[in-house]
């Protein structure tokens, strides 16, 4: 009888401890909500201020200055100005006024 009582006590204790170990704790974390916000994209409109771009041309003949001329143009960017200046230089080369070095 003593063995039966000890055996029953072990079974009851085993079930009680098994119940505690099987039971799992579930923790609930607050949900993080993401709100979709409407994004408005502003298109940037770049307006260039036209600036004066120029080329100073000096005419020589026999080592003497025989004339001078300032040619100007309104250009929006430095890159446009440099392209225009190269065009003036090219036109002078074709006309025979520009000699390289």
C-alpha positions as CSV (number, residue, x, y, z in Angstrom):
1,X,0.0,0.0,0.0
2,X,2.9,2.3,0.8
3,X,4.3,1.6,-2.7
4,X,1.0,2.4,-4.4
5,X,0.7,5.6,-2.5
6,X,4.2,6.7,-3.4
7,X,3.6,5.7,-7.0
8,X,0.3,7.6,-7.1
9,X,2.1,10.6,-5.6
10,X,4.8,10.5,-8.3
11,X,2.2,10.2,-11.1
12,X,0.2,13.2,-9.7
13,X,3.4,15.2,-9.2
14,X,4.5,14.3,-12.7
15,X,1.2,15.4,-14.2
16,X,1.2,18.6,-12.3
17,X,4.8,19.4,-13.4
18,X,4.0,18.3,-17.0
19,X,1.0,20.6,-17.0
20,X,3.1,23.6,-16.0
21,X,5.8,22.8,-18.6
22,X,3.5,22.2,-21.5
23,X,1.6,25.4,-20.8
24,X,3.4,28.1,-22.8
25,X,3.3,31.7,-22.1
26,X,2.2,33.8,-25.0
27,X,3.3,37.4,-24.9
28,X,1.5,39.8,-27.0
29,X,3.4,42.8,-28.3
30,X,1.6,45.9,-29.5
31,X,1.2,45.9,-33.2
32,X,3.2,48.5,-35.1
33,X,1.0,50.1,-37.7
34,X,2.4,51.8,-40.7
35,X,0.4,54.5,-42.2
36,X,0.8,55.1,-45.9
37,X,1.3,58.8,-46.4
38,X,0.7,60.4,-49.8
39,X,3.9,61.8,-51.0
40,X,3.7,64.7,-53.4
41,X,6.7,65.3,-55.5
42,X,7.3,68.8,-56.6
43,X,8.9,69.1,-60.0
44,X,11.7,71.7,-59.9
45,X,11.7,74.0,-62.8
46,X,15.1,75.5,-63.3
47,X,15.2,78.8,-65.0
48,X,18.6,80.0,-66.1
49,X,19.4,83.6,-66.2
50,X,21.0,84.4,-69.5
51,X,24.4,85.8,-69.1
52,X,26.6,87.6,-71.5
53,X,29.3,85.5,-73.1
54,X,31.9,87.0,-75.2
55,X,35.0,86.6,-77.3
56,X,37.6,89.4,-77.7
57,X,39.1,89.2,-81.2
58,X,42.3,91.1,-82.0
59,X,43.4,91.3,-85.6
60,X,47.2,91.4,-86.4
61,X,49.0,92.1,-89.6
62,X,52.8,92.0,-89.7
63,X,53.0,91.8,-85.9
64,X,51.0,95.0,-85.5
65,X,47.5,95.3,-84.1
66,X,45.2,96.4,-86.9
67,X,41.9,96.0,-85.2
68,X,39.9,94.6,-82.3
69,X,36.4,93.4,-82.0
70,X,34.2,92.1,-79.1
71,X,31.6,89.5,-80.1
72,X,29.0,88.7,-77.5
73,X,26.0,86.4,-77.0
74,X,23.5,85.6,-74.3
75,X,24.0,82.0,-73.0
76,X,22.2,80.2,-70.2
77,X,25.1,78.1,-68.8
78,X,28.8,78.1,-68.8
79,X,28.8,75.0,-70.9
80,X,26.7,76.7,-73.5
81,X,29.0,79.7,-73.4
82,X,32.1,77.5,-74.0
83,X,30.4,75.7,-76.9
84,X,29.5,79.1,-78.5
85,X,33.1,80.4,-78.0
86,X,34.4,77.2,-79.7
87,X,32.0,77.9,-82.6
88,X,33.3,81.4,-83.0
89,X,36.9,80.1,-83.0
90,X,36.0,77.5,-85.6
91,X,34.4,80.2,-87.8
92,X,37.5,82.3,-87.5
93,X,39.7,79.3,-88.5
94,X,37.6,78.7,-91.6
95,X,37.8,82.4,-92.5
96,X,41.6,82.2,-92.2
97,X,41.9,84.6,-89.3
98,X,42.8,82.0,-86.6
99,X,46.3,80.5,-86.7
100,X,47.3,77.9,-84.2
101,X,50.7,78.3,-82.6
